[in-house]
Amino acid sequence: MRCGFILSLATLACVHPAMPQASPARDEQVSAFIETARAASEKYRDRSVAIADGYRKIGTDFPGMGEHWINIGLLFDGKFEAAHPEVLTYVVVSGRPRLLGVAYILPLLKGEAPPDWPVAKEKWHDHYRTIEDETELPRHQLAGHDHAMDMGAMSNANDEPRMAMLHAWLWLDNPDGIFAADNWALPWYRLGIPAPSHAPDTAAKALALATGASEYFTASIGASVSLTPAWQKKIDAAFARSRATVDTLLKRDGFAATPDGVNDLSSAWTELWKNIDASADSKNRPALQHVPIR
């Protein structure tokens, strides 16, 4: 299914978000929104129900977001409602699809900004490219992109048509908050390991190597710098070594997200990037420092 350019699609819809009738305190507003979203999406824990209702998988399976299932009909219905999310996020664990949360998408025209409810507009992030492009490699994963700008339609970020998106992690706790774009508890969840509290993202990213995330990470690097075949081979080798290290850690007796295990995973990720940086020439090394998936 080809969805076309986001810039073109955005001009087809004039969105008028369904605003709440009252003005409760922000925490009450957020709680009510989450409660409504969770109750409405409960049925989609059975993915066949989502398919029957018009949701279709688009793009790839992200290490920190899972799969996006989008309902194009809802995307351009001109509404923003907690009970009708445009996107469902799934991950397949032990052969079974598990619903992680939902996401809301608003097509915005030039000069428009996302609403500041149920949370501040800075919680939204923008997409400017085709839906296919964004669901293969999100814009906020590209080097040189100001993620803070992307997260709020701030300053000049609303000078062109775009899609604003808000995630809500309803069924998997997110250490960075329920409305954060990425959820780095996901690699732990995929492997059936309880995510330790306050574990750094670096540990989770290393752990993601054990679930096949190397291809996605290398694509993120390739989108930021021009990789020659020889350099690509070095990067692939670095990821393969790190994957072997992580696999060894997981086989270690007593590993269950212990403090030592978490530290070792973080060290494996740090060592991986030392090797990648060392493989780059002086021209490309600065760009590598700004790859957001580091």
C-alpha positions as CSV (number, residue, x, y, z in Angstrom):
1,M,0.0,0.0,0.0
2,R,1.5,3.3,-1.1
3,C,0.5,6.2,1.1
4,G,2.2,8.9,-0.9
5,F,4.0,12.0,0.3
6,I,3.1,13.3,3.7
7,L,3.3,16.8,2.5
8,S,0.6,16.1,-0.1
9,L,-1.5,14.1,2.3
10,A,-1.4,16.8,4.9
11,T,-3.1,19.3,2.7
12,L,-6.2,17.0,2.3
13,A,-7.3,17.2,5.8
14,C,-8.3,20.1,8.1
15,V,-8.1,18.7,11.6
16,H,-10.3,20.0,14.4
17,P,-9.3,18.1,17.5
18,A,-12.2,17.1,19.8
19,M,-11.4,19.4,22.8
20,P,-12.5,18.5,26.3
21,Q,-15.6,20.2,27.6
22,A,-14.0,21.1,30.9
23,S,-10.6,22.3,32.0
24,P,-9.5,19.9,34.8
25,A,-6.1,19.9,36.3
26,R,-3.5,18.6,33.8
27,D,-2.8,15.4,35.7
28,E,-6.6,14.6,35.8
29,Q,-6.8,15.4,32.1
30,V,-3.9,13.0,31.3
31,S,-5.4,10.3,33.5
32,A,-8.8,10.6,31.8
33,F,-7.2,10.5,28.3
34,I,-5.1,7.4,29.2
35,E,-8.1,5.6,30.8
36,T,-10.2,6.3,27.7
37,A,-7.5,5.2,25.3
38,R,-6.8,2.0,27.3
39,A,-10.5,1.0,27.5
40,A,-11.0,1.7,23.7
41,S,-7.9,-0.2,22.6
42,E,-8.4,-3.2,24.9
43,K,-10.1,-5.2,22.1
44,Y,-7.1,-4.7,19.9
45,R,-5.0,-6.9,22.1
46,D,-6.5,-9.5,19.7
47,R,-4.8,-8.3,16.5
48,S,-7.4,-10.0,14.3
49,V,-9.9,-7.5,15.7
50,A,-7.6,-4.6,14.6
51,I,-7.3,-6.0,11.1
52,A,-11.1,-6.3,10.9
53,D,-11.3,-2.7,11.9
54,G,-9.0,-1.6,9.1
55,Y,-5.5,-1.5,10.7
56,R,-2.7,-2.6,8.5
57,K,1.0,-3.0,9.2
58,I,3.3,-0.5,7.6
59,G,7.1,-0.2,7.8
60,T,9.5,-2.2,9.8
61,D,9.8,-3.4,13.4
62,F,11.7,-0.8,15.4
63,P,13.9,-1.9,18.3
64,G,12.4,0.7,20.6
65,M,8.9,1.0,19.1
66,G,7.8,-2.3,17.6
67,E,5.5,-2.5,14.6
68,H,3.2,0.3,13.5
69,W,-0.3,-0.7,12.4
70,I,-2.1,2.3,10.8
71,N,-5.8,3.0,10.0
72,I,-5.8,5.3,7.0
73,G,-9.5,6.0,7.4
74,L,-8.9,7.4,10.9
75,L,-5.9,9.4,9.7
76,F,-8.0,11.7,7.6
77,D,-11.3,11.8,9.4
78,G,-10.5,15.2,10.8
79,K,-10.7,14.1,14.4
80,F,-8.3,13.6,17.3
81,E,-10.0,11.4,19.9
82,A,-8.5,9.3,22.7
83,A,-10.8,6.4,21.8
84,H,-9.9,6.3,18.1
85,P,-6.1,6.0,17.7
86,E,-4.7,6.2,14.2
87,V,-1.9,3.8,15.0
88,L,-1.5,0.6,17.1
89,T,1.9,-0.6,18.1
90,Y,2.6,-4.3,18.4
91,V,5.5,-6.6,18.9
92,V,5.6,-10.3,18.3
93,V,6.9,-12.3,21.4
94,S,7.1,-16.1,21.3
95,G,5.1,-16.1,18.1
96,R,2.2,-14.0,19.5
97,P,1.5,-10.4,18.7
98,R,1.3,-8.2,21.8
99,L,-0.3,-4.8,21.9
100,L,2.1,-2.2,23.4
101,G,0.2,1.0,22.9
102,V,-1.3,3.4,20.5
103,A,-0.3,6.5,18.6
104,Y,-2.2,9.5,17.3
105,I,-1.5,11.3,14.1
106,L,-2.6,14.8,13.1
107,P,-2.1,16.2,9.6
108,L,-1.1,19.8,10.1
109,L,-0.9,22.6,7.6
110,K,1.6,25.4,7.5
111,G,1.4,27.5,10.6
112,E,-0.6,24.9,12.6
113,A,0.6,23.3,15.8
114,P,-0.5,20.2,17.6
115,P,-2.9,20.7,20.6
116,D,-1.5,21.2,24.1
117,W,-3.7,18.5,25.5
118,P,-3.8,15.9,27.0
119,V,-0.1,16.8,27.4
120,A,2.0,19.7,26.3
121,K,2.5,20.1,22.6
122,E,6.3,19.4,23.1
123,K,5.3,15.7,23.6
124,W,4.3,15.5,19.9
125,H,6.9,14.8,17.3
126,D,6.8,15.7,13.6
127,H,7.2,13.7,10.4
128,Y,7.8,15.4,7.0
129,R,8.6,12.6,4.6
130,T,6.5,9.8,3.2
131,I,4.7,7.5,5.6
132,E,6.8,4.6,4.2
133,D,10.0,6.5,4.7
134,E,9.1,7.4,8.3
135,T,8.1,3.9,9.2
136,E,11.4,2.5,7.8
137,L,13.6,4.9,9.6
138,P,12.1,7.7,11.7
139,R,13.4,11.2,11.0
140,H,14.4,11.6,14.7
141,Q,16.9,8.8,14.1
142,L,18.9,10.8,11.5
143,A,22.1,12.6,12.4
144,G,22.1,16.3,12.5
145,H,18.4,16.4,13.2
146,D,17.4,18.6,16.2
147,H,15.2,16.2,18.1
148,A,14.1,18.9,20.5
149,M,12.6,20.9,17.6
150,D,10.9,17.8,16.3
151,M,9.3,17.1,19.6
152,G,7.2,20.2,19.7
153,A,6.6,22.0,16.4
154,M,8.7,24.7,18.0
155,S,9.9,27.9,16.4
156,N,10.2,27.3,12.6
157,A,9.2,23.6,12.9
158,N,5.6,24.5,11.9
159,D,6.5,26.3,8.7
160,E,5.4,23.5,6.4
161,P,2.8,20.8,6.2
162,R,3.6,17.7,8.2
163,M,2.2,14.9,10.4
164,A,2.4,15.3,14.1
165,M,2.5,12.1,16.2
166,L,1.9,11.3,19.8
167,H,2.7,7.9,21.3
168,A,0.9,6.5,24.3
169,W,2.5,3.3,25.8
170,L,-0.6,1.9,27.4
171,W,0.4,-1.8,27.8
172,L,4.2,-1.6,28.4
173,D,5.7,0.7,31.0
174,N,8.1,3.2,29.4
175,P,11.0,4.4,31.7
176,D,11.0,7.7,29.7
177,G,7.3,8.3,30.2
178,I,4.1,7.1,28.7
179,F,4.1,9.6,25.9
180,A,7.8,9.3,24.8
181,A,8.4,8.3,21.2
182,D,10.8,5.4,22.0
183,N,10.4,2.8,24.7
184,W,13.7,1.1,25.6
185,A,12.0,-1.4,27.9
186,L,11.0,-3.1,24.7
187,P,14.3,-5.1,24.1
188,W,13.9,-6.6,27.6
189,Y,10.2,-7.4,27.0
190,R,11.1,-9.2,23.7
191,L,13.4,-11.6,25.6
192,G,11.1,-12.1,28.6
193,I,13.5,-10.4,31.0
194,P,11.9,-7.9,33.5
195,A,13.3,-4.5,32.7
196,P,15.4,-3.3,35.6
197,S,14.5,0.1,37.0
198,H,16.7,2.9,36.0
199,A,18.6,0.8,33.5
200,P,20.3,3.1,30.9
201,D,19.2,3.0,27.3
202,T,22.7,1.8,26.3
203,A,22.0,-1.5,28.0
204,A,18.7,-1.9,26.2
205,K,20.2,-1.0,22.9
206,A,22.9,-3.6,23.4
207,L,20.3,-6.2,24.4
208,A,18.4,-5.3,21.2
209,L,21.3,-6.8,19.2
210,A,20.2,-10.2,20.5
211,T,16.8,-9.7,18.8
212,G,18.1,-8.8,15.3
213,A,18.4,-5.0,15.7
214,S,21.8,-4.7,14.0
215,E,20.3,-4.1,10.6
216,Y,18.2,-1.2,11.8
217,F,21.1,0.3,13.7
218,T,23.4,0.1,10.7
219,A,20.7,1.6,8.5
220,S,20.6,4.5,11.0
221,I,24.3,5.0,10.5
222,G,24.0,4.7,6.7
223,A,21.3,7.4,6.7
224,S,23.7,9.8,8.4
225,V,27.0,9.2,6.6
226,S,28.1,7.9,3.2
227,L,29.3,4.3,3.8
228,T,31.8,2.8,1.4
229,P,31.6,-0.9,0.9
230,A,34.9,-1.3,2.9
231,W,33.6,0.8,5.8
232,Q,30.2,-1.0,5.7
233,K,32.1,-4.3,6.1
234,K,34.0,-2.9,9.2
235,I,30.8,-1.7,10.8
236,D,29.0,-5.0,10.1
237,A,32.0,-6.8,11.7
238,A,31.8,-4.5,14.8
239,F,28.1,-5.3,15.2
240,A,28.7,-9.0,14.8
241,R,31.3,-9.0,17.5
242,S,29.0,-7.0,19.9
243,R,26.1,-9.4,19.1
244,A,28.4,-12.3,20.1
245,T,29.3,-10.5,23.3
246,V,25.6,-10.0,24.2
247,D,24.7,-13.6,23.4
248,T,27.5,-14.7,25.8
249,L,26.2,-12.4,28.5
250,L,22.7,-13.8,28.2
251,K,24.0,-17.4,28.5
252,R,25.9,-16.5,31.7
253,D,24.6,-18.3,34.8
254,G,22.6,-16.0,37.0
255,F,22.0,-13.3,34.4
256,A,18.6,-11.8,35.0
257,A,19.2,-8.1,34.5
258,T,21.5,-7.9,37.6
259,P,23.5,-4.7,38.1
260,D,26.6,-6.4,36.8
261,G,24.7,-7.7,33.8
262,V,23.3,-4.2,33.0
263,N,26.8,-2.7,33.3
264,D,28.2,-5.3,31.1
265,L,25.5,-4.7,28.4
266,S,26.2,-0.9,28.6
267,S,29.9,-1.6,28.3
268,A,29.3,-3.7,25.2
269,W,27.4,-0.9,23.6
270,T,30.1,1.7,24.5
271,E,32.8,-0.6,23.1
272,L,30.8,-1.1,19.9
273,W,30.8,2.6,19.2
274,K,34.4,3.0,20.0
275,N,35.1,0.5,17.3
276,I,32.7,2.2,14.9
277,D,34.3,5.6,15.6
278,A,37.8,4.1,15.1
279,S,36.8,2.7,11.7
280,A,35.8,6.1,10.4
281,D,38.0,8.6,8.7
282,S,38.4,12.2,10.0
283,K,35.8,13.5,7.6
284,N,33.0,11.3,8.8
285,R,33.9,10.9,12.5
286,P,32.1,14.1,13.6
287,A,28.8,13.1,12.0
288,L,28.9,9.8,13.8
289,Q,28.9,11.7,17.1
290,H,25.4,12.9,16.4
291,V,23.7,9.7,15.3
292,P,20.8,9.6,17.8
293,I,20.8,5.8,18.2
294,R,24.3,5.9,19.8
